[in-house]
Amino acid sequence: MKPGFQSDIHSELIDGLDIDHLGRAMRAQIEELYPICRSITGNGVRETLRHVGAVVPIDVLEVASGTPVLDWTVPPEWNVRDAYIEDASGNRVVDFRASNLHVVSYSVPVHARLSRQELDEHLYSLPDRPSLIPYRTSYYNEAWGFCLSDDTRRSMADGEYEVSIDSTLEPGYLTYGECILPGDTTDEVLISTHVCHPSLANDNLTGIAIASRLAEILSRQRHRFTYRFLFIPGTIGSITWLARNEEGLGRIKHGLVLSGLGDSGSFTYKRSRRHTAEIDLAAEHVLRIQSEANAIKDFEPYGYDERQYCSPGFNLPVGNLSRTPFDQYPEYHTSGDNLDFVKTESLVESLRTCLGIFAVLENNYVYVNLSPRGEPQLGKRGLYESIGGRSDTQALQMAMLWVLNLSDGDHSLLQIAQQAQMPFAQIQIAADALADKGLLDVAPAAAPRP
């Protein structure tokens, strides 16, 4: 008997749970994490990982500032306690306590009185979206600044303003979390999400919530692959992890970067650099079966941490799953990416989709037809009766014929599903039924392949 998910593990994982409870749990986690001021280092990341650790056990690792990691160096640690711009009457025109987006991430400490003209050099707003506060960073350039709505910026009269950023930028650590769920083999599925943004609900927190629930669900199941979940700061976090784990990268057979999975748009999958890795074909199959509105994009060396995993020196089979692409919704990297922008039903659908992709990977075996000379008689083996009464009986009968014909030791179930233009789940159910009757066996030394 092959190890791994059962044929209907995708539905079992979800249907065995209270969907409303699952959605509420992810929503609640996002609401808890939303107020935290995160950056690529600092106490906000640590607090975020403590919340994740309440859902699924994780190892929290820290790498000292100044540590060389590939062509980079771990930066100083940044923390901020308070920040404001105050007018001559003592009113806080801009207040970090109202929104942590107001401070340019990694701003050096400052306390000064400036004219309106002098202050303007340190202000960032969006004239085309005047009510929204932008998100800006200055990770590797010592500077300071404030982000504010353009409406507020235009309302600031001439005169003197008191500015204060109570921050520290000093030697410390880069912090990330890792959860490893051992499987029947040491071959790994890598799931990575970033934890470095402040109050941005869709861009940052949906990936964290979905990865947390995936890890929680998978921790209760037997699975063929080992699953490695990374909760890391963007770019410098994945570079640091890669630098510290080069010797084990050969175990990574599939990977997904999760981002932007809570909006109401259709899904978008960005292929790995390999273009036709098994994860690429599995994700494309699931999304195509799900809806024609879902999009498949070719790899490009820009975006989230998939570009680090897919850099030519590593070339790992890691794609990116999101809903609306990051550069295609006006709320991206602004205060508009708030709790109202994230839909609970989208979170649940995204979780289902990830589990569907994993189910394909887990069950994509290569089989050999043990009765290949002519079509074996299925009726006398009770195979028609075994699937009778289902709404998809006719489709499953056709699936059995496809599986028998293409199970020559050279076609995986995913390849059969693609050629038959049928859902993978139907092909897998057919294969399980045929194997149970002694008509199929897993090919000798067969590894799943696209």
N, C-alpha and C positions, 0 to 999 in steps of 0.2 A: 504494500500500500504506500503510495507516495505521501510524503509529509506535506503540510501546508494547509491553507484554507480549504474548507469544504466547498462544494460547487456553488452553494448559495450563501457563502460567508458574507458577501456584501450586504444582502438583505438581512441576514441574521444579525449582523453587527448593529444595524440600525433598528430593525423591527423588534429586536429584543430589548430595546431601550425605550424610555418615554421620550418621544421626540420633543414634546413641549418642554420637558425638563431639560433636555440636552440644549435646546435653543436658549432657554433662560439661563443655564449655567454659563454658556459662552458669552451671552450678553452681560451677565453679572461680572464676569472676569474682566471684560473690556471696560465696564464702568468703574471697577476698582482700579484698573491700571491707568485710566485716562488722565487723572490729575497729576501723575508723577512726571517730574521733569527729568527726562532721559537725555543722554548724549552718548558719545562713543566710549566714554569712561565715566566713572563716578558712582555716587551713592544711588542715583536713580536706577541705574542698571541693576545694582545689587538688590534694591527693593523690588524691582520687577521680577527678578529671578526667585526671590522668596515667595512671591505670589504664584509663580509657575510651580515651584516646589510643593505648594499645597495641593496641586492637582496631580502631579506625577513626580516621583523622586528624581532629582537631577544632581549631578556633580557640578559644583561651582568652582571654576578654575580662575586663577589670577596670574597675569604675566606682568612683570615689573616694567615701569616706564624706562625707556632707554634700551630695552631688549631688541636686538636686531631680528627682524622677521622678513626673510627674503630680501627684497630691495627697500624695505621700509624699516621704520623704527617705532616701537610702541611709544605713543606720545605721553606727555604729562597728564595727570588726572585732573579733570575739571569738575568743580562743584559750585553751585550758586545757591545762595540763601535768600536774597531779596534783590530787587532792582526797581528803579522808578525814574520818571521824569516829573519834576514838580514845578509848577508855575510860580509866579511872584506872590500869589495869594496863598500858597501852600497846598494847592490842589494837585493831586497826582493825576496828571494828564495820561500817563502811561504807567501801568502798575503790573509788575510781575505776578503779584498775588491774584490778579484777575485772569491772567492768561500767561502760561510759561512760554508761549510763542513770542512774547514781547521782547525777549532777550536773544540777541544773536548768540547761538550756541558757541561756547568756548571764548566768550568775551573775557578779556582781562579785566581785573578790578579797576574801577574808576569812581572818583567822587570829585565833582567839579561844578563850577557855575559857568555857564556858557550863554552867549547870545543866541538868539534864534537862528541866525545865519551860521554860526559856528556849529551849532547842534545839527543842522540839516545835513552835514557831511556824514553823520552817523545814523541817519534814519533811513528805513527801507519800507516802502509801501507799494501798492499795486493800483495805479491810476485806472487801469481797465476793469478792476474789481474793487471799487473804492470802499466797500463795507468790510472786506476781509483782511485779516492780519496774515502776512506772509511768514514762511519759515525760512530762516537763513542760518548759515553756519560759517565759522572761521576757524576750522580745526587746525590748520597747519600754518596759519599766519596770525601773529599776535596783533589783535585789533579788538575793538569793541563797537557795539551798536545796538540799536533798538528797532524792532519791527512794530508797525502800527497800521491801522486802517488809513487809507488815503483821506477818508472823511475827517478823521481826527487830525491828521497831519495838516490839512488845509485850514483847520479851525484854530491852529496854534498861532497866536498873535506875536508880533515882534516884542522883544523884551528879553529879560534874563531868566534862565531856567537852571534849576538844580538837577544834576544827573548823578545817579548812584547805581553802581553794579557791585554788589557784595559777593564777590566770587573768589575762588582760589584756583590757581593753575600751578601745580607743583608735582614733584615726583610721587608716584602712587602706582596704580595698577590698571590694566585692562582686564575686565571681568566678562566671562561668558559661561553659559550653562550647557551641559551635555547630558543626554539621557540615552543609554544603550540598552536595548531590549534584545537579548540573545535569542537566536533562532535555531533551527535544526542544522543550519550550516553557518559558516563564518562569512559567507558572501553578504554584502551589506546593501541596504537601501538608506540613502542619506536624505534627511529632511532638514532643511535649513530655513530659518526665519530671522529677521533682524530685530534688535531690541534697543535701537539707538535714537529713536525719535521722541520728542516730547508729546504734547497732546494732539496727536494725529491718529484718529480712530481707525480708519480704513487702511491707510498706508502702513501703519505699524502694528496696531493691536489685533487686527483680524488674523494675521499670520500667527501671532503668539497664541491666541485663543484656539485656533483650529489645530495647530501643532500640539498643543497641550492635550486636547481631547483625543486626537489621533493616538498619541502615546498612551493615554489612559486606556483607551479601548483595546489597542494592540497588546497592552501588558496583560490582558486577561485571556488572550488567544494564543493558541499554538501557531507558529508561522515558520516557514522554511527559511526565510531571510532573517538576518540580524538587522534591526532597525536602529539607526543612529540619528537622534534628534539634536540639532544645534540651535541654541538661542544666543545669537552673537551680534555684536555691533557691526553695522554694514561696512564693507570694504576692509578696514583694518582688522576686523574680527575674523573674517574668512581667511585673510592673508596670514594672520597669526595662527589660526588653527591649521592651515595647510603647512606652514613652516614647522609646526610642532608634531605633525602626524604623517610626514612624507612616507615613512616606512610601511604604513598600513593602507595607503591609498589604492593599492591593487585589489583590495577586497571590495571596493565600492563598485557595484554592478549597475546600480540605478540611483538616480537622485532627483529631488524636486526642491526648488526654492519657492516658498509660499509668500505671497504678498498681495495686498489689495483684494481680499476675498469676501468683503462684506457689502459692496455696493450692489445696485440692482441691475447692473449690466450683464451681458452674456460672458461666458468664459473665454479667456485667451490663453493659449499655450505657446510658449516660445521654445523652440527646439534647442537641444544641446548643440555644441559645435560639431559633433559627429553627424548631426542631421538625421540619421536613420538608426540611432541607438534604440534599444528595445524600449526604453522609457518614452522616447519620442513617438514610436509607433503605438505603444499602449495608450498613452495620453490622447493621441489623435483619434484612435479607435473609439475610446470612451466618449470623447467630446462630440465626435461626428454622429455616433449612435444617439446621443442625448439630444442634440439640436443642431440644425443647419446654421443657426445664428452664431454658434461658437466659432472662434477664429483660431487658426494655426499660423504662427509667424516663424520665419526663418531666424536662425541665430544672428545676433549682432553683438559686438563687443562693448555694449553699453546697457545699463540697466541696473539690476540688483546683483547679488553675489554669485549668480550663475556665471558671470563673466570672469570671476576669479577661479572658480572650479573648472571652467572650460578654457582657461588660458593654455597656450600651446604646450607649455612644459608639463601640464597635468592632463589636460584633455579628458576630463572625467565626463561620464554620461549623465549630465545634470541639466534639466530643463527648468523653466519657470512657469508656475501656474498662477494666474490672477483672473480677475474679472475685467473690468474696464482697464486698459493699459494706463500706466501711471501718468503719461503725458497727454491723456485724452479726456480728462474731466477737470473742469475749472476749479473744483475744490481741492485738487492735489496740492500738497504742501502749503495749505492755508488753514485758517481757522474754520473754513467751511467743511473741512474733513473732521466733523464732530460726531457726537453720539447719534444725532438724528440722521446722519448720512448713512450709517450702517444699519442694514436690515437683518433682523433675526432669521427670517426665512432664507436669506442669501447665505448666512453662515451655515445653516443646516445643509443646504444644497451643496455648498462647497465641501463640507465634511463628507457627504455622500460621494461626491465626485472623486475625492482623494482615495476613499476606500475602494471605489470601483477600479481606479487605476492600480491600486495595490493588489486587488483580487486578480487582475489580469497578469501582473508580474508573478504572483505567487503560483498561479496555475498554468503558466504558459509552457507546458511540457511538449516534448517531441515523442510521438508514439509510433509503434510498429503494428501494422495490421497482421494478426496471427492467422488469418484466413484470407490471404490476398488473391487467391486464384478464383476469380468469379466473385459475385456478390454473395455473401453468406446469407442463409435464410434467417431472417430476424424474427418472424412470427413464431417458429417452433421454440425459440429461446425466450419467448414471453416479453420481448422488448417492446412490441407495440402496446401490449397491455400495461406495461410498467409506466408508460407515459400517457396512457389514455385518460380522458376526462379533463385534461388541461386545456386552457384557451389557446395554447400554442402547440397543440399536439402535432398538427401537420408540419409546422416549422421544425419541430424537434425530430420528426421522422426524416425530413430532408437533411437536417444537421447530421444525423447518423450516417447517411449516405456520403455526405461530404467528408466526414471524419474517416470513414473506412477507406475512401478512395485516395485521400491524400496522406494517410498515416503510413508513410513509406520510410520513416526514419530520417527524413530530410525536411519535413514541414512541421513547424510548431503549430499549436492550436491557434495562436494569433494570426499566423499566416493563412490558416484554413478559414478563419472567420473573415479575414479581409477578402480572400478570393471568393468565398461564398456570399459575401456581403450580408453577413448575419451578425447579430450581437455575440460577443465572446461568450456570454453566459450560456446561450443556447448551445454553442459548440462544446463548451465544457461539460454541460449536463449530458449531452450525447456521448461524449468521450467517457465520462464516468459510468454511464449505463453500459456501454460496450465493454469497458474494462471489467466491470462486475460480472459480465457473462463470458469472460475469457476470450474475447475477440481482439483485445488490444493489450499491449504492455508498453511501459515506458522504454524508449530506445536505450540500448546499453550505453552507459557512460554519457547519456544525453544531458546536455545543459540546455536550459531555456534559451531560445534564440529568437530573433525577430522573424 
